[in-house]
């Protein structure tokens, strides 16, 4: 029997137990950070020589510098040879993701203020971005689509992708997804060494302006360390879902939606929040009835037992309060009237409204991006989007009259700060 932790807001020790639930976030591992730092420095200093060495050591290969880039003909062949239904599914998902992200495209703007100055903002795409695609426990063509398509919609000049090729094997579906999504160049390198190559450049791998995409602990640490040399999207943690459900929810649906997160890895988290006192027992019974049918039953069991929880609340307001404190990556509102809850939710990466909006649909093809803030960072972060691949530049243009008017204020403030040159530069524009 699989036992899932149960909490109730009415329990005297609820706050202590809930705090333990919140404290599960990964902390910095100094040994891991030191290891990753050494790899980054080696690739920065020794370029492709170090990159090839690490690639061969960690991925059990015998590659040379000329073997790292995957030719476009290989990507084209992957599209042609994967099953037709799979190709159509990738193309359908790509179309939906593209259509959604086109609504995010920002526009430059300007206006003339009361003094006659023209002020504005120019939006331009990044020149080159790097997409990291993991290749450990599973292949993730959906990750390729979700990272590359908003970059393409944003107008990024060049999209470079890296993915590990253990034993010299790259998943053809991942390669097909790269071609469909419009990736310009693909390199068969992974791990911290791939992040280093993207950040600093190494042989055929060009340096990029921003690195996006998930990875293991080593990749996450590497992205953290190269931030500042390049931009990054976020430091992604284990996948998580919170499901708010009422008495209209089907326990079998809830159980499977929890499985859908738990099967990612043993650190994934699935939490049920409900005011229906009978629902946790029904969901737990369904979990135990269905888990043996799952291909990744061992991973699901470990995740559910170690990180799963069912929280009993008194009403919808308490449910919303708990959600806001959890600030989950994914939130399902498996309730009769999700709009009644929506207004009370402030912190969530993506919200799925109603019984039919399964989070799994969002992972692949609903349209919104599945790269979402984890580990409570939805309190201050947003999903990956077109805006992550664009820069905003401020514009200021003054007439002689408006410059003179602004200089009066600037001079006073500059002298208050003791910056005489600032004041003189402004005064030169005064009539």
VOPAGU-2260 file (C-alpha; in pm, 1 decimal, decimal comma):
REM VOPAGU-2260
SITE   aa  ch    i         X         Y         Z
SITE  UNK   A    0       0,0       0,0       0,0
SITE  UNK   A    1     117,2     347,1     -89,3
SITE  UNK   A    2      60,4     595,8     190,0
SITE  UNK   A    3      36,2     966,2     108,5
SITE  UNK   A    4      97,5    1225,7     378,3
SITE  UNK   A    5    -225,5    1385,0     501,2
SITE  UNK   A    6    -259,7    1725,3     661,2
SITE  UNK   A    7    -555,2    1927,3     782,8
SITE  UNK   A    8    -557,6    2298,7     853,0
SITE  UNK   A    9    -750,3    2220,9    1172,2
SITE  UNK   A   10    -467,2    2008,4    1314,0
SITE  UNK   A   11    -275,1    2175,3    1599,7
SITE  UNK   A   12      57,6    2094,7    1432,9
SITE  UNK   A   13     -50,1    2196,1    1081,9
SITE  UNK   A   14     181,4    2496,3    1052,5
SITE  UNK   A   15     485,8    2293,8    1153,8
SITE  UNK   A   16     405,1    2012,0     912,4
SITE  UNK   A   17     320,2    2255,8     633,2
SITE  UNK   A   18     650,0    2435,3     689,8
SITE  UNK   A   19     828,9    2102,2     643,6
SITE  UNK   A   20     643,5    2058,5     314,7
SITE  UNK   A   21     761,6    2400,9     200,2
SITE  UNK   A   22    1119,7    2337,4     305,3
SITE  UNK   A   23    1179,6    2063,2      50,5
SITE  UNK   A   24    1353,6    2298,0    -193,6
SITE  UNK   A   25    1705,0    2199,2    -302,1
SITE  UNK   A   26    1982,6    2397,5    -138,6
SITE  UNK   A   27    2318,2    2472,8    -292,1
SITE  UNK   A   28    2556,3    2178,2    -280,2
SITE  UNK   A   29    2906,9    2316,0    -231,3
SITE  UNK   A   30    3080,9    2003,6    -359,7
SITE  UNK   A   31    2864,8    1992,6    -671,8
SITE  UNK   A   32    2916,6    2365,1    -728,0
SITE  UNK   A   33    3294,1    2321,9    -705,5
SITE  UNK   A   34    3286,6    2033,8    -954,2
SITE  UNK   A   35    3076,8    2232,4   -1200,0
SITE  UNK   A   36    3293,5    2540,5   -1155,7
SITE  UNK   A   37    3601,6    2338,0   -1251,3
SITE  UNK   A   38    3430,7    2213,1   -1567,1
SITE  UNK   A   39    3322,2    2564,8   -1663,8
SITE  UNK   A   40    3670,0    2706,6   -1611,7
SITE  UNK   A   41    3830,2    2422,2   -1806,5
SITE  UNK   A   42    3604,5    2470,7   -2109,2
SITE  UNK   A   43    3645,8    2848,0   -2091,3
SITE  UNK   A   44    4025,7    2820,6   -2081,6
SITE  UNK   A   45    4083,3    2519,8   -2309,7
SITE  UNK   A   46    3785,9    2540,9   -2543,2
SITE  UNK   A   47    3693,9    2248,2   -2763,2
SITE  UNK   A   48    3972,7    2029,0   -2625,1
SITE  UNK   A   49    3809,3    2028,6   -2281,3
SITE  UNK   A   50    3460,6    2006,5   -2430,1
SITE  UNK   A   51    3549,8    1692,2   -2624,9
SITE  UNK   A   52    3722,8    1538,1   -2324,7
SITE  UNK   A   53    3421,1    1578,8   -2098,3
SITE  UNK   A   54    3181,1    1469,3   -2371,7
SITE  UNK   A   55    3371,6    1148,1   -2430,8
SITE  UNK   A   56    3416,9    1077,9   -2060,6
SITE  UNK   A   57    3058,8    1136,2   -1946,4
SITE  UNK   A   58    2873,4    1013,6   -2254,5
SITE  UNK   A   59    3096,6     714,6   -2335,5
SITE  UNK   A   60    3196,0     842,1   -2678,6
SITE  UNK   A   61    3506,9     870,7   -2893,9
SITE  UNK   A   62    3414,6    1196,1   -3064,0
SITE  UNK   A   63    3643,5    1454,6   -3217,1
SITE  UNK   A   64    3575,7    1826,9   -3261,0
SITE  UNK   A   65    3426,7    1762,9   -3602,9
SITE  UNK   A   66    3175,8    1512,4   -3464,1
SITE  UNK   A   67    2994,3    1749,7   -3229,9
SITE  UNK   A   68    2762,7    1925,4   -3474,3
SITE  UNK   A   69    2466,3    1732,0   -3609,3
SITE  UNK   A   70    2424,1    1800,3   -3982,8
SITE  UNK   A   71    2094,3    1948,5   -4099,3
SITE  UNK   A   72    2051,3    1648,8   -4327,9
SITE  UNK   A   73    2030,1    1426,7   -4019,0
SITE  UNK   A   74    1752,2    1646,8   -3879,1
SITE  UNK   A   75    1567,5    1633,1   -4210,1
SITE  UNK   A   76    1606,2    1255,4   -4221,6
SITE  UNK   A   77    1465,3    1229,4   -3867,9
SITE  UNK   A   78    1151,6    1414,4   -3975,4
SITE  UNK   A   79    1113,8    1185,3   -4274,6
SITE  UNK   A   80    1165,3     858,8   -4087,8
SITE  UNK   A   81     972,7     895,1   -3760,8
SITE  UNK   A   82     619,9     750,1   -3764,0
SITE  UNK   A   83     374,6     971,0   -3951,4
SITE  UNK   A   84     133,4    1004,0   -3660,1
SITE  UNK   A   85     419,7    1121,4   -3440,3
SITE  UNK   A   86     528,9    1372,5   -3702,6
SITE  UNK   A   87     174,0    1505,6   -3731,4
SITE  UNK   A   88     151,0    1533,3   -3352,1
SITE  UNK   A   89     474,4    1734,6   -3337,5
SITE  UNK   A   90     355,0    1962,6   -3618,1
SITE  UNK   A   91      14,0    2009,0   -3455,5
SITE  UNK   A   92     173,9    2093,6   -3121,3
SITE  UNK   A   93     415,4    2333,6   -3292,4
SITE  UNK   A   94     129,1    2514,4   -3465,8
SITE  UNK   A   95     -62,9    2555,9   -3139,9
SITE  UNK   A   96     244,5    2671,3   -2946,1
SITE  UNK   A   97     328,8    2918,8   -3222,4
SITE  UNK   A   98     -23,8    3059,7   -3233,1
SITE  UNK   A   99     -27,2    3113,2   -2857,0
SITE  UNK   A  100     313,2    3279,0   -2841,2
SITE  UNK   A  101     238,5    3518,6   -3126,5
SITE  UNK   A  102       5,5    3694,2   -2882,8
SITE  UNK   A  103     304,7    3770,8   -2660,8
SITE  UNK   A  104     501,4    3966,4   -2917,1
SITE  UNK   A  105     584,8    4307,9   -2773,6
SITE  UNK   A  106     586,4    4628,5   -2976,6
SITE  UNK   A  107     809,3    4931,4   -2958,0
SITE  UNK   A  108     638,6    5251,3   -2850,2
SITE  UNK   A  109     703,7    5622,0   -2796,4
SITE  UNK   A  110     523,2    5936,8   -2686,5
SITE  UNK   A  111     589,9    6308,6   -2658,4
SITE  UNK   A  112     571,4    6447,9   -2307,2
SITE  UNK   A  113     445,9    6791,4   -2202,1
SITE  UNK   A  114     793,8    6947,1   -2235,7
SITE  UNK   A  115     841,1    6828,2   -2592,6
SITE  UNK   A  116    1078,0    6535,9   -2526,1
SITE  UNK   A  117    1016,2    6213,8   -2712,7
SITE  UNK   A  118    1040,6    5912,3   -2484,5
SITE  UNK   A  119    1000,3    5551,4   -2580,7
SITE  UNK   A  120    1100,6    5189,1   -2570,8
SITE  UNK   A  121    1242,9    4981,5   -2852,2
SITE  UNK   A  122    1197,3    4605,2   -2846,8
SITE  UNK   A  123    1452,3    4393,7   -3032,8
SITE  UNK   A  124    1522,4    4019,0   -3039,8
SITE  UNK   A  125    1838,6    3861,5   -2903,1
SITE  UNK   A  126    2107,6    3779,2   -3157,8
SITE  UNK   A  127    2172,1    3417,6   -3056,4
SITE  UNK   A  128    2026,5    3186,2   -2791,8
SITE  UNK   A  129    2118,4    2839,5   -2672,0
SITE  UNK   A  130    1864,5    2573,1   -2586,9
SITE  UNK   A  131    1964,7    2291,4   -2356,6
SITE  UNK   A  132    1762,3    1972,1   -2404,7
SITE  UNK   A  133    1815,2    1695,7   -2145,2
SITE  UNK   A  134    1869,4    1338,4   -2251,2
SITE  UNK   A  135    1892,2    1133,3   -1935,3
SITE  UNK   A  136    1595,2     925,0   -1818,5
SITE  UNK   A  137    1377,7    1012,8   -2117,1
SITE  UNK   A  138    1367,8    1204,5   -2446,2
SITE  UNK   A  139    1190,1    1539,0   -2446,9
SITE  UNK   A  140    1086,8    1661,9   -2792,3
SITE  UNK   A  141     822,3    1877,2   -2622,3
SITE  UNK   A  142    1102,9    2067,8   -2448,0
SITE  UNK   A  143    1253,4    2147,7   -2788,0
SITE  UNK   A  144     923,7    2292,9   -2911,2
SITE  UNK   A  145     855,2    2491,9   -2595,2
SITE  UNK   A  146    1199,7    2652,8   -2590,2
SITE  UNK   A  147    1267,3    2706,1   -2959,5
SITE  UNK   A  148     929,8    2828,2   -3081,3
SITE  UNK   A  149     899,9    3141,2   -2864,1
SITE  UNK   A  150    1258,3    3226,8   -2960,9
SITE  UNK   A  151    1168,2    3193,3   -3325,7
SITE  UNK   A  152     849,6    3399,5   -3279,4
SITE  UNK   A  153    1056,3    3666,2   -3103,2
SITE  UNK   A  154    1280,9    3691,3   -3409,6
SITE  UNK   A  155    1603,8    3558,3   -3256,1
SITE  UNK   A  156    1880,1    3562,5   -3515,3
SITE  UNK   A  157    2018,4    3214,3   -3447,6
SITE  UNK   A  158    1894,0    2928,5   -3228,9
SITE  UNK   A  159    2157,8    2679,2   -3114,8
SITE  UNK   A  160    2059,4    2355,5   -2941,7
SITE  UNK   A  161    2268,1    2116,2   -2734,7
SITE  UNK   A  162    2161,3    1768,3   -2628,4
SITE  UNK   A  163    2371,9    1484,2   -2488,1
SITE  UNK   A  164    2427,2    1173,9   -2699,5
SITE  UNK   A  165    2513,7     892,4   -2455,4
SITE  UNK   A  166    2684,5     606,1   -2637,6
SITE  UNK   A  167    2674,0     825,3   -2949,2
SITE  UNK   A  168    2294,1     806,3   -2976,8
SITE  UNK   A  169    2058,3    1100,1   -3024,4
SITE  UNK   A  170    1684,5    1049,2   -3011,2
SITE  UNK   A  171    1542,8    1096,4   -3363,6
SITE  UNK   A  172    1218,8    1245,9   -3228,7
SITE  UNK   A  173    1418,0    1518,8   -3053,7
SITE  UNK   A  174    1602,8    1588,6   -3378,9
SITE  UNK   A  175    1275,0    1596,9   -3572,1
SITE  UNK   A  176    1130,5    1840,7   -3318,7
SITE  UNK   A  177    1436,2    2063,2   -3360,1
SITE  UNK   A  178    1384,9    2077,4   -3735,8
SITE  UNK   A  179    1011,3    2145,6   -3703,6
SITE  UNK   A  180    1072,8    2419,1   -3446,2
SITE  UNK   A  181    1328,3    2596,6   -3663,6
SITE  UNK   A  182    1647,5    2529,6   -3469,5
SITE  UNK   A  183    1945,9    2649,1   -3673,1
SITE  UNK   A  184    2229,5    2435,8   -3530,6
SITE  UNK   A  185    2237,1    2124,7   -3309,8
SITE  UNK   A  186    2534,5    1995,1   -3110,7
SITE  UNK   A  187    2554,3    1654,2   -2945,6
SITE  UNK   A  188    2695,3    1770,8   -2613,5
SITE  UNK   A  189    2534,6    1780,5   -2271,3
SITE  UNK   A  190    2597,4    1843,6   -1905,0
SITE  UNK   A  191    2780,1    2136,5   -1748,7
SITE  UNK   A  192    3028,3    2126,6   -2036,6
SITE  UNK   A  193    2751,2    2210,0   -2284,0
SITE  UNK   A  194    2646,6    2509,4   -2073,1
SITE  UNK   A  195    3009,5    2620,8   -2064,7
SITE  UNK   A  196    3039,9    2589,3   -2442,7
SITE  UNK   A  197    2725,5    2797,1   -2494,6
SITE  UNK   A  198    2840,4    3060,4   -2247,6
SITE  UNK   A  199    3201,3    3100,7   -2363,2
SITE  UNK   A  200    3212,4    2940,2   -2706,6
SITE  UNK   A  201    3417,4    2626,1   -2773,0
SITE  UNK   A  202    3534,1    2521,8   -3117,1
SITE  UNK   A  203    3229,4    2483,6   -3341,4
SITE  UNK   A  204    2988,4    2573,8   -3059,3
SITE  UNK   A  205    2930,6    2950,1   -3070,7
SITE  UNK   A  206    2886,5    3166,3   -2762,6
SITE  UNK   A  207    2524,3    3270,9   -2714,5
SITE  UNK   A  208    2350,9    3560,2   -2540,7
SITE  UNK   A  209    2107,7    3353,9   -2334,6
SITE  UNK   A  210    2072,8    2989,0   -2230,4
SITE  UNK   A  211    1733,2    2832,6   -2171,5
SITE  UNK   A  212    1607,9    2483,3   -2101,9
SITE  UNK   A  213    1600,0    2235,0   -1814,0
SITE  UNK   A  214    1861,6    1985,1   -1703,0
SITE  UNK   A  215    1992,8    1786,9   -1409,8
SITE  UNK   A  216    2161,2    1929,9   -1099,6
SITE  UNK   A  217    2488,2    1982,4   -1283,7
SITE  UNK   A  218    2320,2    2174,6   -1563,5
SITE  UNK   A  219    2122,5    2384,7   -1315,9
SITE  UNK   A  220    2438,2    2467,2   -1120,8
SITE  UNK   A  221    2622,6    2554,8   -1440,8
SITE  UNK   A  222    2346,7    2790,7   -1552,4
SITE  UNK   A  223    2353,9    2958,7   -1213,8
SITE  UNK   A  224    2730,7    3010,2   -1235,6
SITE  UNK   A  225    2741,3    3148,6   -1591,6
SITE  UNK   A  226    2459,6    3396,3   -1529,0
SITE  UNK   A  227    2603,8    3739,7   -1591,6
SITE  UNK   A  228    2824,4    3615,1   -1873,6
SITE  UNK   A  229    2500,1    3516,0   -2044,9
SITE  UNK   A  230    2135,4    3544,2   -1953,8
SITE  UNK   A  231    1939,4    3241,2   -1835,8
SITE  UNK   A  232    1570,4    3163,8   -1818,4
SITE  UNK   A  233    1547,8    3019,3   -1465,6
SITE  UNK   A  234    1692,4    2756,2   -1233,6
SITE  UNK   A  235    1443,2    2475,1   -1278,3
SITE  UNK   A  236    1369,1    2240,9    -988,8
SITE  UNK   A  237    1166,3    1917,3    -972,6
SITE  UNK   A  238     827,0    1921,8   -1140,9
SITE  UNK   A  239     522,2    1984,6    -922,9
SITE  UNK   A  240     143,9    2001,5    -936,2
SITE  UNK   A  241    -116,6    2118,9    -688,1
SITE  UNK   A  242    -471,0    2002,6    -751,9
SITE  UNK   A  243    -760,7    2185,1    -586,4
SITE  UNK   A  244   -1064,1    1958,7    -604,3
SITE  UNK   A  245   -1420,1    1954,4    -472,6
SITE  UNK   A  246   -1687,7    1686,0    -449,2
SITE  UNK   A  247   -1747,0    1702,4    -825,5
SITE  UNK   A  248   -1399,6    1563,2    -896,8
SITE  UNK   A  249   -1340,5    1204,8   -1009,3
SITE  UNK   A  250   -1087,3    1036,4    -775,9
SITE  UNK   A  251    -948,2     831,7   -1067,9
SITE  UNK   A  252    -880,3    1147,6   -1268,9
SITE  UNK   A  253    -713,6    1312,8    -971,0
SITE  UNK   A  254    -496,1    1008,2    -904,2
SITE  UNK   A  255    -378,7     991,8   -1265,3
SITE  UNK   A  256    -305,4    1364,7   -1276,1
SITE  UNK   A  257     -90,6    1319,5    -964,5
SITE  UNK   A  258      85,4    1025,8   -1133,0
SITE  UNK   A  259     151,5    1244,5   -1438,2
SITE  UNK   A  260     375,6    1467,9   -1227,7
SITE  UNK   A  261     517,8    1197,7   -1002,9
SITE  UNK   A  262     648,8     991,4   -1296,1
SITE  UNK   A  263     896,4    1266,1   -1393,6
SITE  UNK   A  264    1139,3    1165,5   -1119,2
SITE  UNK   A  265    1161,5    1071,4    -752,5
SITE  UNK   A  266    1183,0    1437,3    -647,2
SITE  UNK   A  267     860,1    1541,5    -822,2
SITE  UNK   A  268     574,0    1666,0    -607,1
SITE  UNK   A  269     197,6    1614,7    -630,4
SITE  UNK   A  270     -36,5    1772,7    -374,6
SITE  UNK   A  271    -414,3    1755,4    -340,3
SITE  UNK   A  272    -600,3    2039,3    -165,6
SITE  UNK   A  273    -967,8    1985,1     -90,7
SITE  UNK   A  274   -1253,4    2077,2     140,7
SITE  UNK   A  275   -1425,1    1745,7      67,0
SITE  UNK   A  276   -1334,8    1524,3     364,4
SITE  UNK   A  277   -1413,0    1203,8     173,0
SITE  UNK   A  278   -1202,6    1279,1    -135,7
SITE  UNK   A  279    -853,0    1197,4       3,8
SITE  UNK   A  280    -958,2     842,0      87,4
SITE  UNK   A  281   -1107,8     796,8    -257,7
SITE  UNK   A  282    -796,3     930,4    -428,8
SITE  UNK   A  283    -566,4     715,4    -215,5
SITE  UNK   A  284    -771,3     406,8    -299,1
SITE  UNK   A  285    -749,6     492,1    -668,7
SITE  UNK   A  286    -374,2     549,5    -640,7
SITE  UNK   A  287    -321,9     203,1    -492,7
SITE  UNK   A  288    -553,0      42,8    -745,2
SITE  UNK   A  289    -385,3     197,9   -1049,1
SITE  UNK   A  290     -16,6     228,8    -962,5
SITE  UNK   A  291      78,4    -124,9   -1056,3
SITE  UNK   A  292     -28,3     -51,3   -1415,2
SITE  UNK   A  293     218,0     233,4   -1453,8
SITE  UNK   A  294     543,0     170,7   -1642,6
SITE  UNK   A  295     727,9     403,9   -1405,7
SITE  UNK   A  296     559,3     270,6   -1091,4
SITE  UNK   A  297     879,9     274,5    -885,7
SITE  UNK   A  298     946,3     640,7    -958,2
SITE  UNK   A  299     583,0     732,1    -894,4
SITE  UNK   A  300     578,4     546,6    -563,6
SITE  UNK   A  301     895,4     717,3    -441,3
SITE  UNK   A  302     772,3    1063,3    -541,6
SITE  UNK   A  303     425,4    1017,0    -391,8
SITE  UNK   A  304     552,1     874,6     -63,7
SITE  UNK   A  305     833,5    1125,4     -17,3
SITE  UNK   A  306     684,2    1442,7    -163,2
SITE  UNK   A  307     311,1    1385,5    -207,2
SITE  UNK   A  308      48,0    1526,9      26,6
SITE  UNK   A  309    -325,1    1568,2      70,4
SITE  UNK   A  310    -435,5    1881,1     255,2
SITE  UNK   A  311    -785,7    1914,4     397,4
SITE  UNK   A  312    -913,8    2272,3     414,0
SITE  UNK   A  313   -1242,9    2420,9     533,0
SITE  UNK   A  314   -1347,3    2622,0     226,6
SITE  UNK   A  315   -1244,7    2769,4    -107,5
SITE  UNK   A  316   -1074,4    3068,7      53,3
SITE  UNK   A  317    -850,1    2845,6     260,7
SITE  UNK   A  318    -772,8    2643,3     -51,4
SITE  UNK   A  319    -661,0    2958,9    -231,5
SITE  UNK   A  320    -449,7    3063,8      67,6
SITE  UNK   A  321    -272,0    2727,2      69,1
SITE  UNK   A  322    -212,6    2747,6    -306,7
SITE  UNK   A  323     -62,7    3094,1    -275,1
SITE  UNK   A  324     174,1    2973,9      -5,8
SITE  UNK   A  325     277,4    2676,6    -220,5
SITE  UNK   A  326     309,3    2894,7    -536,0
SITE  UNK   A  327     309,6    2581,9    -754,8
SITE  UNK   A  328     449,1    2530,0   -1099,8
SITE  UNK   A  329     120,1    2374,0   -1215,2
SITE  UNK   A  330    -221,7    2430,4   -1057,8
SITE  UNK   A  331    -530,3    2232,5   -1152,6
SITE  UNK   A  332    -866,6    2368,9   -1040,3
SITE  UNK   A  333   -1062,9    2043,8   -1058,3
SITE  UNK   A  334   -1381,0    2202,9    -928,6
SITE  UNK   A  335   -1733,5    2266,1   -1047,7
SITE  UNK   A  336   -1682,3    2642,1   -1091,3
SITE  UNK   A  337   -1311,5    2723,8   -1129,6
SITE  UNK   A  338   -1377,8    3094,4   -1185,3
SITE  UNK   A  339   -1482,1    3121,8    -821,5
SITE  UNK   A  340   -1129,3    3020,5    -723,0
SITE  UNK   A  341    -934,3    3200,4    -992,4
SITE  UNK   A  342    -965,1    3548,8    -844,2
SITE  UNK   A  343    -811,7    3429,5    -517,3
SITE  UNK   A  344    -504,2    3274,5    -683,0
SITE  UNK   A  345    -200,6    3504,7    -701,6
SITE  UNK   A  346      91,0    3264,6    -733,8
SITE  UNK   A  347     103,6    2981,6    -988,4
SITE  UNK   A  348     306,8    2916,2   -1301,9
SITE  UNK   A  349      14,0    2780,0   -1504,5
SITE  UNK   A  350    -350,3    2730,6   -1405,7
SITE  UNK   A  351    -570,6    2461,0   -1557,8
SITE  UNK   A  352    -938,4    2539,5   -1513,0
SITE  UNK   A  353   -1199,3    2269,2   -1478,2
SITE  UNK   A  354   -1204,2    1891,0   -1491,9
SITE  UNK   A  355   -1112,3    1860,2   -1859,3
SITE  UNK   A  356    -804,9    2086,3   -1861,1
SITE  UNK   A  357    -555,5    1818,9   -1761,8
SITE  UNK   A  358    -207,6    1950,0   -1689,0
SITE  UNK   A  359     -69,9    1683,5   -1923,7
SITE  UNK   A  360    -233,9    1866,9   -2216,5
SITE  UNK   A  361     -35,2    2175,0   -2123,1
SITE  UNK   A  362     286,5    1975,2   -2121,5
SITE  UNK   A  363     253,8    1899,7   -2489,8
SITE  UNK   A  364      11,1    2087,4   -2704,0
SITE  UNK   A  365    -242,0    2318,4   -2538,1
SITE  UNK   A  366     -35,0    2619,1   -2645,1
SITE  UNK   A  367     104,0    2798,0   -2336,8
SITE  UNK   A  368     463,8    2724,4   -2248,6
SITE  UNK   A  369     541,4    2430,1   -2022,0
SITE  UNK   A  370     868,3    2586,7   -1901,0
SITE  UNK   A  371     739,3    2722,1   -1569,8
SITE  UNK   A  372     873,8    2855,5   -1240,0
SITE  UNK   A  373     922,9    2578,9    -981,9
SITE  UNK   A  374    1007,3    2562,2    -610,9
SITE  UNK   A  375     776,3    2851,1    -515,4
SITE  UNK   A  376     944,2    3090,8    -757,8
SITE  UNK   A  377     603,0    3155,7    -915,3
SITE  UNK   A  378     582,4    3422,1    -644,2
SITE  UNK   A  379     809,3    3636,7    -860,6
SITE  UNK   A  380     867,5    3455,9   -1191,7
SITE  UNK   A  381     670,2    3386,7   -1508,1
SITE  UNK   A  382     649,0    3111,0   -1769,8
SITE  UNK   A  383     903,5    3114,1   -2050,5
SITE  UNK   A  384     775,6    3330,4   -2332,3
SITE  UNK   A  385     856,3    3550,4   -2628,7
SITE  UNK   A  386     948,8    3829,3   -2387,6
SITE  UNK   A  387    1241,6    3616,6   -2261,3
SITE  UNK   A  388    1400,1    3639,4   -2605,2
SITE  UNK   A  389    1358,8    4013,2   -2650,3
SITE  UNK   A  390    1537,9    4315,4   -2507,0
SITE  UNK   A  391    1383,0    4647,0   -2417,4
SITE  UNK   A  392    1587,1    4958,6   -2486,5
SITE  UNK   A  393    1487,6    5300,8   -2354,8
SITE  UNK   A  394    1480,8    5593,5   -2598,7
SITE  UNK   A  395    1518,8    5963,0   -2508,2
SITE  UNK   A  396    1515,5    6252,4   -2755,7
SITE  UNK   A  397    1507,8    6615,1   -2644,4
SITE  UNK   A  398    1441,1    6947,1   -2812,4
SITE  UNK   A  399    1652,0    7244,5   -2704,8
SITE  UNK   A  400    1358,2    7362,5   -2496,4
SITE  UNK   A  401    1287,4    7030,2   -2326,0
SITE  UNK   A  402    1658,5    6971,0   -2260,2
SITE  UNK   A  403    1680,7    7307,3   -2086,1
SITE  UNK   A  404    1376,8    7222,7   -1872,3
SITE  UNK   A  405    1511,7    6880,2   -1774,5
SITE  UNK   A  406    1856,7    7021,6   -1702,0
SITE  UNK   A  407    1715,9    7241,8   -1425,7
SITE  UNK   A  408    1599,4    6934,4   -1234,6
SITE  UNK   A  409    1899,4    6718,5   -1324,8
SITE  UNK   A  410    2148,5    6982,8   -1210,0
SITE  UNK   A  411    1990,8    7014,2    -866,7
SITE  UNK   A  412    1982,3    6637,5    -816,3
SITE  UNK   A  413    2336,3    6586,1    -949,6
SITE  UNK   A  414    2484,5    6844,1    -713,2
SITE  UNK   A  415    2291,8    6687,1    -423,2
SITE  UNK   A  416    2470,9    6362,9    -504,3
SITE  UNK   A  417    2807,8    6533,4    -536,6
SITE  UNK   A  418    2841,7    6451,6    -906,1
SITE  UNK   A  419    2968,4    6778,2   -1047,7
SITE  UNK   A  420    3035,6    6652,9   -1400,1
SITE  UNK   A  421    2678,3    6533,0   -1423,9
SITE  UNK   A  422    2559,4    6878,0   -1323,4
SITE  UNK   A  423    2788,9    7055,3   -1571,7
SITE  UNK   A  424    2686,9    6822,4   -1855,7
SITE  UNK   A  425    2324,0    6909,7   -1786,5
SITE  UNK   A  426    2393,9    7283,0   -1749,1
SITE  UNK   A  427    2554,9    7295,8   -2094,3
SITE  UNK   A  428    2209,7    7217,2   -2234,3
SITE  UNK   A  429    2042,2    7500,7   -2045,4
SITE  UNK   A  430    1940,2    7814,5   -2229,9
